[in-house]
Amino acid sequence: MIGIELVKDRITKEPAKSECAQVLETCKDLGLLLGKGGLHGNVIRIAPPMCLNQADADFMLQIFDTAFANSESE
């Protein structure tokens, strides 16, 4: 499992809870199912299957790119 913690500010480490929720919702809408965790609900949990291949990883990165770009514009 891999976790990506989202924060609003790298110095204060303020949790980016709503931004995380938006990224996860966009990923889900585009076909990528991920988990949410952390004490503040600001961690994206990635638990890829053992049979992950390069095409799967490329798909995930493409979805992440779109989801994070959409969250920045809002």
C-alpha positions, -999 to +999 in steps of 0.1 A: +000+000+000+012+035-008-002+067+009-001+102-005-008+128+021-023+161+008-016+193+027-025+229+020+009+242+032+042+223+033+053+244+063+022+242+086+012+208+073-025+219+073-045+189+061-062+193+027-093+173+035-117+188+009-091+188-018-084+151-011-121+143-013-124+162-047-094+143-061-108+109-050-143+118-065-127+128-098-106+096-099-137+075-092-157+092-119-128+085-144-126+048-134-099+047-108-109+034-073-087+045-044-091+047-007-090+075+018-073+075+051-053+094+077-065+110+109-079+140+090-091+121+058-064+138+037-044+107+026-050+089-007-045+051-002-032+032-032-034-006-029-026-019-064-031-056-073-001-079-076-007-082-113-001-044-119+015-038-153+029-007-171-004+001-188-022+001-155+004+024-140+002+047-170-036+048-166-034+057-129-009+085-136-031+099-164-061+099-141-041+115-112-029+142-136-065+150-146-078+148-110-051+171-096-055+196-124-092+198-118-087+203-081-063+232-087-088+250-110-115+250-083 
